[in-house]
Amino acid sequence: MSEQSLPRDAHPEYADTLPEYAERVLDVAERIPPGRVMTYGDVAEWLEEGGPRQVGRVMALYGGAVPWWRVVRSDGVLLPGHELRALDHYRAEGTPLKEASRAAENHLPRLDMRRARWDGGDPAEGHT
């Protein structure tokens, strides 16, 4: 099991020393409305600091206590190793998905990034 799937309090060494940047990334993840997503790059752009890799690292280390499935890859591919758990969340929240083609590995859908992506504005804006 990866660190991302564990709650933040499962890492006692991080509990009192959570870096300020990590707190900011996690705050953005918590703001993303159900059924919507932001890419790692979107989060970095929103914060005007860091980049997709830095956001990904924060989510991998500390993201288990926030809706981690709402911070995604820009191509809409589900998080490797967590695809089925993420898919359960997406279906429960009504996140727009694109059905998988027959050639797709494991026949898993992708996120419909055009419809699911959230720009940080009105939570209902553009979501159908």
C-alpha positions as CSV (number, residue, x, y, z in Angstrom):
1,M,0.0,0.0,0.0
2,S,1.4,3.4,-0.9
3,E,1.8,6.3,1.5
4,Q,-0.9,8.2,-0.5
5,S,-3.6,5.8,0.7
6,L,-2.8,6.3,4.3
7,P,-4.4,9.0,6.5
8,R,-2.1,11.9,7.4
9,D,-2.1,10.8,11.1
10,A,-0.6,7.5,10.0
11,H,2.7,9.4,9.5
12,P,3.5,10.7,13.0
13,E,6.8,12.1,11.9
14,Y,4.9,14.5,9.5
15,A,2.1,15.4,11.9
16,D,3.9,18.4,13.5
17,T,6.2,19.2,10.7
18,L,3.9,19.4,7.6
19,P,5.7,21.8,5.3
20,E,3.8,25.0,4.5
21,Y,3.8,24.2,0.8
22,A,2.2,20.8,1.6
23,E,-0.5,22.4,3.7
24,R,-1.3,24.7,0.8
25,V,-1.5,21.8,-1.7
26,L,-3.8,19.8,0.6
27,D,-6.0,22.9,1.1
28,V,-6.5,23.2,-2.6
29,A,-7.3,19.4,-2.9
30,E,-10.0,19.9,-0.2
31,R,-11.5,22.8,-2.1
32,I,-12.1,20.8,-5.3
33,P,-15.9,20.0,-5.5
34,P,-17.2,16.5,-5.7
35,G,-17.4,15.4,-9.3
36,R,-14.6,17.7,-10.4
37,V,-10.8,17.4,-10.7
38,M,-7.7,19.5,-11.0
39,T,-4.4,18.3,-12.5
40,Y,-1.1,18.4,-10.6
41,G,-0.1,21.3,-12.8
42,D,-3.4,23.1,-12.2
43,V,-2.8,23.0,-8.4
44,A,0.7,24.3,-8.8
45,E,-0.6,27.1,-11.1
46,W,-3.4,27.9,-8.6
47,L,-0.7,28.2,-5.8
48,E,1.7,30.2,-8.1
49,E,4.4,28.0,-6.8
50,G,6.1,24.7,-7.6
51,G,5.1,22.4,-10.5
52,P,3.3,19.2,-11.2
53,R,6.1,17.0,-9.7
54,Q,6.1,18.9,-6.5
55,V,2.3,18.7,-6.2
56,G,2.5,15.0,-7.0
57,R,5.1,14.4,-4.3
58,V,3.0,16.2,-1.7
59,M,0.0,14.1,-2.6
60,A,2.0,10.9,-2.5
61,L,3.4,11.7,1.0
62,Y,0.5,13.5,2.7
63,G,-2.6,13.2,0.4
64,G,-4.4,10.3,2.1
65,A,-6.4,12.5,4.4
66,V,-7.9,14.6,1.6
67,P,-9.9,13.7,-1.5
68,W,-6.7,12.6,-3.4
69,W,-8.7,11.2,-6.3
70,R,-9.6,14.8,-7.3
71,V,-5.9,15.7,-8.1
72,V,-5.1,13.9,-11.3
73,R,-2.8,13.4,-14.3
74,S,-3.5,15.8,-17.2
75,D,-4.2,12.9,-19.6
76,G,-7.1,11.6,-17.5
77,V,-5.5,8.2,-16.8
78,L,-6.5,6.9,-13.3
79,L,-3.8,6.8,-10.6
80,P,-1.8,3.6,-11.1
81,G,-2.2,1.3,-8.2
82,H,-5.3,3.1,-7.1
83,E,-7.5,2.8,-10.2
84,L,-10.4,0.9,-8.7
85,R,-10.6,2.9,-5.5
86,A,-10.5,6.1,-7.5
87,L,-13.1,4.8,-9.9
88,D,-15.5,4.1,-7.0
89,H,-15.1,7.7,-5.9
90,Y,-15.6,9.1,-9.4
91,R,-18.8,7.0,-9.9
92,A,-20.2,7.9,-6.5
93,E,-19.5,11.7,-7.2
94,G,-20.7,11.6,-10.8
95,T,-17.3,12.7,-12.2
96,P,-17.4,12.7,-16.0
97,L,-15.6,9.6,-17.4
98,K,-14.8,8.4,-20.9
99,E,-15.4,4.8,-21.5
100,A,-12.4,2.7,-22.2
101,S,-11.6,1.4,-25.6
102,R,-11.1,-2.3,-26.2
103,A,-7.4,-1.6,-26.5
104,A,-7.1,0.2,-23.2
105,E,-5.2,-1.6,-20.5
106,N,-7.5,-3.3,-18.0
107,H,-10.4,-1.7,-19.9
108,L,-10.6,1.1,-17.4
109,P,-12.2,4.4,-18.3
110,R,-10.4,7.7,-18.2
111,L,-11.5,11.0,-16.8
112,D,-13.3,13.2,-19.2
113,M,-10.9,16.1,-18.6
114,R,-12.9,18.6,-20.7
115,R,-15.9,18.2,-18.5
116,A,-14.4,17.2,-15.2
117,R,-11.7,19.8,-14.9
118,W,-12.2,22.5,-12.3
119,D,-10.6,25.9,-12.7
120,G,-11.1,27.0,-9.1
121,G,-14.1,29.1,-9.8
122,D,-17.8,28.4,-9.1
123,P,-18.1,24.8,-8.0
124,A,-21.1,24.2,-10.3
125,E,-19.6,26.0,-13.3
126,G,-19.3,23.9,-16.4
127,H,-20.2,20.6,-14.8
128,T,-22.9,18.6,-16.5
